[in-house]
């Protein structure tokens, strides 16, 4: 009897979708709002490291990034908890991927859309029971008029229920996989077992497929998530009075300082804040911690 690890963990999520293109293609075709004649046929993985051209600009890292046979780019993010800066971060990352398609000598008509798929393990929109949110750049007076370029799909797993989707069975299976497979599961449900792609993804989550070092990293990730959530909540409370922009800066600085005091390595702090190591070092030196 197998013991499964949670596919939402950074280690398992990237193994499934960042190393197996056939699974990522099936997942995207199931969950994204594509017409059948625009389904993805093949992908090319791109660097998840969106290093800026100018070293003074902000560094960012995403979970999975790829380009399909239509030259569309996809950014796939697994977010374990919700914070106020998440909207800004996904727009920032998508915008950076969009503008980096062109060299200075190329023409704007060569630009292709960038899609972001954000899977959220928490709820963020408490005004509606809907769990699936599709954002586009639209004319507010005539929403049929759309400016192509950036699109965002955000899925709230906490709200998801199989009964809420009747016409997209494959999407239901993938979202059930993300929601249900985990350390308390010993037998994969028959509906998931019957789908070749879901079964393969589940096999990649079997504990026996991981080395002791990988299992240690898996557990460390949950420690980081718990600490990160606590630090963010604490820092936001402290920074709210200073205003949104200043508050976000103070939040990141507080996470760097508190992370160091809690024994986190520079690499772990970088994973929490998405800052580059030079910025982290500067903050820690300013506070006398290195």
SELOKE-287611 format. One record per residue (C-alpha): residue number from 1; residue in one letter; x, y, z. Coordinates in nm, 4 decimals, padded with zeros to 6 digits. Layout:
// residues N
   k r       c1       c2       c3
 NUM A        X        Y        Z
...
END
This chain:
// residues 290
   k r       c1       c2       c3
   1 X  00.0000  00.0000  00.0000
   2 X  00.1508  00.3298 -00.1090
   3 X  00.1965  00.6368  00.1079
   4 X  00.1535  00.9576 -00.0895
   5 X  00.3158  01.2940 -00.0366
   6 X  00.1163  01.6120 -00.0893
   7 X  00.1421  01.7279 -00.4540
   8 X  00.1071  02.0908 -00.3416
   9 X  00.4477  02.0795 -00.1722
  10 X  00.7134  02.2677 -00.3688
  11 X  00.9213  01.9516 -00.4174
  12 X  00.6390  01.7341 -00.5506
  13 X  00.4653  02.0086 -00.7510
  14 X  00.7816  02.0907 -00.9439
  15 X  00.8620  01.7231 -00.9948
  16 X  00.5195  01.6554 -01.1468
  17 X  00.4736  01.9651 -01.3592
  18 X  00.8301  02.0884 -01.4010
  19 X  00.9854  01.7597 -01.5155
  20 X  00.7054  01.5823 -01.7042
  21 X  00.5802  01.7874 -02.0000
  22 X  00.3023  01.5420 -02.0866
  23 X  00.1505  01.5953 -01.7407
  24 X  00.1810  01.9726 -01.7596
  25 X  00.0190  01.9777 -02.1054
  26 X -00.2721  01.7642 -01.9868
  27 X -00.3142  01.9756 -01.6734
  28 X -00.3115  02.3083 -01.8604
  29 X -00.5512  02.1871 -02.1301
  30 X -00.7884  02.0685 -01.8582
  31 X -00.7832  02.3772 -01.6367
  32 X -00.7199  02.6719 -01.8701
  33 X -01.0130  02.8320 -02.0611
  34 X -00.9037  02.7287 -02.4106
  35 X -01.1163  02.6555 -02.7128
  36 X -01.0651  02.2956 -02.8295
  37 X -00.8826  02.4103 -03.1434
  38 X -00.6292  02.6030 -02.9315
  39 X -00.5268  02.3218 -02.6996
  40 X -00.1580  02.2849 -02.6229
  41 X  00.0129  02.0120 -02.8268
  42 X  00.3696  02.0478 -02.7057
  43 X  00.5715  02.2661 -02.4691
  44 X  00.9248  02.3857 -02.4154
  45 X  01.0315  02.4507 -02.0566
  46 X  01.1714  02.7978 -01.9919
  47 X  01.3797  02.9145 -01.6995
  48 X  01.1705  02.9772 -01.3893
  49 X  01.4299  03.2353 -01.2870
  50 X  01.3134  03.5737 -01.4193
  51 X  01.6460  03.7484 -01.3615
  52 X  01.6230  04.1161 -01.4640
  53 X  01.8354  04.2611 -01.7432
  54 X  01.9256  04.5515 -01.5152
  55 X  02.0813  04.4351 -01.1834
  56 X  01.9076  04.7213 -00.9974
  57 X  01.5640  04.5813 -01.0840
  58 X  01.3716  04.3197 -00.8886
  59 X  01.4550  03.9502 -00.9151
  60 X  01.1703  03.6989 -00.9197
  61 X  01.1209  03.3244 -00.9272
  62 X  00.8183  03.1223 -01.0400
  63 X  00.7342  02.7534 -00.9972
  64 X  00.7035  02.6463 -01.3626
  65 X  00.7311  02.8440 -01.6865
  66 X  00.6945  02.7103 -02.0399
  67 X  00.6138  02.8029 -02.4004
  68 X  00.3718  02.6059 -02.6193
  69 X  00.3408  02.5314 -02.9916
  70 X  00.1590  02.8647 -03.0433
  71 X  00.4506  03.0457 -02.8700
  72 X  00.2202  03.1348 -02.5811
  73 X  00.3948  03.1453 -02.2439
  74 X  00.2558  02.9925 -01.9259
  75 X  00.3504  03.0663 -01.5678
  76 X  00.2201  02.8095 -01.3202
  77 X  00.2236  02.8940 -00.9503
  78 X  00.1286  02.6918 -00.6435
  79 X  00.0519  02.9277 -00.3556
  80 X  00.0012  02.7725 -00.0132
  81 X -00.1435  03.0807  00.1549
  82 X -00.2880  03.4161  00.0552
  83 X -00.1258  03.7522  00.1186
  84 X -00.2078  04.1008 -00.0067
  85 X  00.0968  04.1232 -00.2319
  86 X  00.0052  03.8177 -00.4399
  87 X -00.1918  04.0103 -00.7038
  88 X  00.1010  04.2451 -00.7572
  89 X  00.3494  03.9616 -00.7770
  90 X  00.1671  03.7602 -01.0448
  91 X  00.1105  04.0724 -01.2575
  92 X  00.4763  04.1660 -01.2135
  93 X  00.5988  03.8202 -01.3163
  94 X  00.3636  03.7982 -01.6158
  95 X  00.4559  04.1492 -01.7286
  96 X  00.8252  04.0701 -01.7041
  97 X  00.7829  03.7509 -01.9083
  98 X  00.5787  03.9451 -02.1659
  99 X  00.8273  04.2273 -02.2287
 100 X  01.1271  03.9945 -02.2332
 101 X  00.9985  03.8291 -02.5517
 102 X  01.1391  04.1093 -02.7663
 103 X  01.4826  04.2407 -02.8420
 104 X  01.5017  04.6108 -02.9189
 105 X  01.5119  04.5509 -03.2937
 106 X  01.1969  04.3355 -03.3004
 107 X  00.8393  04.4449 -03.3637
 108 X  00.5489  04.4488 -03.1182
 109 X  00.3327  04.2312 -03.3420
 110 X  00.5599  03.9375 -03.2562
 111 X  00.4517  03.9444 -02.8938
 112 X  00.2504  03.6407 -02.7840
 113 X  00.0188  03.6103 -02.4820
 114 X  00.1407  03.5202 -02.1353
 115 X -00.0982  03.3180 -01.9191
 116 X -00.0662  03.2785 -01.5440
 117 X -00.2289  02.9852 -01.3676
 118 X -00.2253  03.0335 -00.9906
 119 X -00.3463  02.7465 -00.7737
 120 X -00.4255  02.8781 -00.4253
 121 X -00.4586  02.6556 -00.1223
 122 X -00.6622  02.9246  00.0535
 123 X -00.9601  03.1427 -00.0284
 124 X -00.9108  03.5079 -00.1136
 125 X -01.2456  03.6205 -00.2588
 126 X -01.4983  03.5869  00.0220
 127 X -01.7704  03.7703 -00.1671
 128 X -01.8512  03.4772 -00.3941
 129 X -01.8696  03.0973 -00.3723
 130 X -01.6992  03.0725 -00.7127
 131 X -01.3577  02.9095 -00.6967
 132 X -01.2455  02.9696 -01.0588
 133 X -01.1488  03.3246 -01.1570
 134 X -01.0449  03.4266 -01.5102
 135 X -00.9031  03.7783 -01.5520
 136 X -00.8423  03.9583 -01.8809
 137 X -00.7852  04.3165 -01.9956
 138 X -01.1361  04.4148 -02.1027
 139 X -01.3369  04.7226 -02.1938
 140 X -01.5519  04.7939 -01.8880
 141 X -01.8395  04.9213 -02.1036
 142 X -01.8214  04.6324 -02.3509
 143 X -01.6583  04.3270 -02.1995
 144 X -01.6524  04.1522 -02.5373
 145 X -01.3694  04.3879 -02.6323
 146 X -01.0473  04.2349 -02.5025
 147 X -00.6884  04.3555 -02.5285
 148 X -00.4789  04.0388 -02.5719
 149 X -00.1499  03.9934 -02.3918
 150 X -00.1957  03.8989 -02.0283
 151 X -00.4489  03.6590 -01.8793
 152 X -00.4726  03.5206 -01.5282
 153 X -00.6573  03.2169 -01.3952
 154 X -00.6771  03.1778 -01.0191
 155 X -00.8212  02.8660 -00.8587
 156 X -00.9225  02.8577 -00.4911
 157 X -00.8811  02.4933 -00.3896
 158 X -01.0568  02.5435 -00.0565
 159 X -01.3801  02.6312 -00.2389
 160 X -01.3534  02.3638 -00.5062
 161 X -01.6170  02.0929 -00.5103
 162 X -01.6532  01.8351 -00.7919
 163 X -02.0254  01.9080 -00.8098
 164 X -01.9558  02.2663 -00.9191
 165 X -01.8163  02.1544 -01.2583
 166 X -02.0364  01.9478 -01.4857
 167 X -01.8798  02.0021 -01.8281
 168 X -01.5051  01.9667 -01.7628
 169 X -01.4442  01.6223 -01.6180
 170 X -01.0666  01.6304 -01.6639
 171 X -01.0405  01.9587 -01.4728
 172 X -01.2340  01.7964 -01.1891
 173 X -00.9894  01.5047 -01.1780
 174 X -00.6818  01.7290 -01.1661
 175 X -00.8259  01.9545 -00.8977
 176 X -00.9343  01.6514 -00.6967
 177 X -00.5812  01.5185 -00.7320
 178 X -00.4358  01.8398 -00.5865
 179 X -00.6991  01.8570 -00.3144
 180 X -00.7216  01.4936 -00.2049
 181 X -00.3856  01.3245 -00.2569
 182 X -00.1667  01.3557  00.0501
 183 X -00.0118  01.1892  00.3497
 184 X -00.3443  01.0568  00.4815
 185 X -00.4214  00.8739  00.1577
 186 X -00.3167  00.5119  00.1114
 187 X -00.5277  00.4085 -00.1902
 188 X -00.5882  00.6285 -00.4920
 189 X -00.9642  00.6667 -00.5606
 190 X -01.0808  00.4611 -00.8631
 191 X -01.1811  00.7694 -01.0666
 192 X -00.8265  00.9075 -01.0351
 193 X -00.6655  00.5680 -01.0859
 194 X -00.8458  00.5193 -01.4172
 195 X -00.6885  00.8268 -01.5769
 196 X -00.3369  00.7525 -01.7038
 197 X -00.2082  01.1055 -01.6460
 198 X -00.3478  01.1352 -01.2940
 199 X -00.2176  00.7909 -01.2055
 200 X  00.1308  00.8824 -01.3291
 201 X  00.1232  01.2065 -01.1295
 202 X  00.0169  01.0130 -00.8186
 203 X  00.3005  00.7631 -00.8654
 204 X  00.5427  01.0554 -00.8653
 205 X  00.4061  01.1457 -00.5215
 206 X  00.4677  00.8032 -00.3677
 207 X  00.6984  00.8362 -00.0692
 208 X  00.9064  00.5404 -00.1873
 209 X  01.0117  00.7430 -00.4951
 210 X  01.2009  00.9968 -00.2822
 211 X  01.5456  00.9794 -00.1268
 212 X  01.5943  01.0490  00.2461
 213 X  01.7456  01.3861  00.1518
 214 X  01.4416  01.4724 -00.0598
 215 X  01.2045  01.3710  00.2188
 216 X  01.3946  01.5983  00.4556
 217 X  01.3559  01.8828  00.2059
 218 X  00.9845  01.8002  00.1769
 219 X  00.9376  01.8356  00.5537
 220 X  01.1535  02.1487  00.5634
 221 X  00.9244  02.3099  00.3069
 222 X  00.6256  02.2756  00.5421
 223 X  00.8331  02.4300  00.8208
 224 X  00.9163  02.7212  00.5924
 225 X  00.5514  02.7678  00.4917
 226 X  00.4357  02.7734  00.8544
 227 X  00.7068  03.0204  00.9513
 228 X  00.6518  03.2325  00.6404
 229 X  00.2813  03.2646  00.7097
 230 X  00.3443  03.3647  01.0702
 231 X  00.6090  03.6183  00.9696
 232 X  00.3927  03.7699  00.6966
 233 X  00.0930  03.8057  00.9252
 234 X  00.3061  03.9627  01.1968
 235 X  00.4908  04.1936  00.9583
 236 X  00.1716  04.3098  00.7854
 237 X  00.0200  04.4014  01.1205
 238 X  00.3306  04.6032  01.2069
 239 X  00.3547  04.7665  00.8647
 240 X -00.0091  04.8523  00.7939
 241 X  00.0098  05.1936  00.9568
 242 X  00.2972  05.2977  00.7289
 243 X  00.0908  05.2662  00.4099
 244 X  00.0674  04.9929  00.1481
 245 X  00.3934  05.0518 -00.0455
 246 X  00.6026  05.1289  00.2591
 247 X  00.4272  04.8498  00.4461
 248 X  00.5225  04.5909  00.1850
 249 X  00.8882  04.6991  00.2029
 250 X  00.8829  04.6805  00.5817
 251 X  00.7180  04.3378  00.5580
 252 X  00.9979  04.1956  00.3457
 253 X  01.2641  04.3517  00.5669
 254 X  01.0985  04.2096  00.8776
 255 X  01.0815  03.8635  00.7216
 256 X  01.4532  03.8799  00.6385
 257 X  01.5440  03.9825  00.9933
 258 X  01.3058  03.7432  01.1693
 259 X  01.4057  03.4611  00.9364
 260 X  01.7719  03.5090  01.0213
 261 X  01.6962  03.5188  01.3934
 262 X  01.4971  03.1956  01.3551
 263 X  01.7963  03.0178  01.2040
 264 X  01.6991  03.0272  00.8344
 265 X  01.9765  03.0181  00.5755
 266 X  02.0151  03.2962  00.3187
 267 X  01.8786  03.0604  00.0519
 268 X  01.5688  02.9878  00.2604
 269 X  01.5125  03.3591  00.3231
 270 X  01.5477  03.4177 -00.0513
 271 X  01.2789  03.1550 -00.1149
 272 X  01.0481  03.3298  00.1319
 273 X  01.0935  03.6859  00.0071
 274 X  01.1935  03.6465 -00.3611
 275 X  01.4661  03.9061 -00.2937
 276 X  01.8136  03.8537 -00.4347
 277 X  02.0993  03.7611 -00.2030
 278 X  02.2597  04.1060 -00.2289
 279 X  01.9429  04.2748 -00.1011
 280 X  01.9105  04.0220  00.1819
 281 X  02.2732  04.0689  00.2830
 282 X  02.2308  04.4487  00.2836
 283 X  01.9284  04.4254  00.5160
 284 X  02.1030  04.1873  00.7537
 285 X  02.4169  04.4041  00.7648
 286 X  02.2038  04.7098  00.8410
 287 X  02.0525  04.5241  01.1373
 288 X  02.3899  04.3943  01.2537
 289 X  02.2996  04.0294  01.1971
 290 X  02.6009  03.9500  00.9750
END
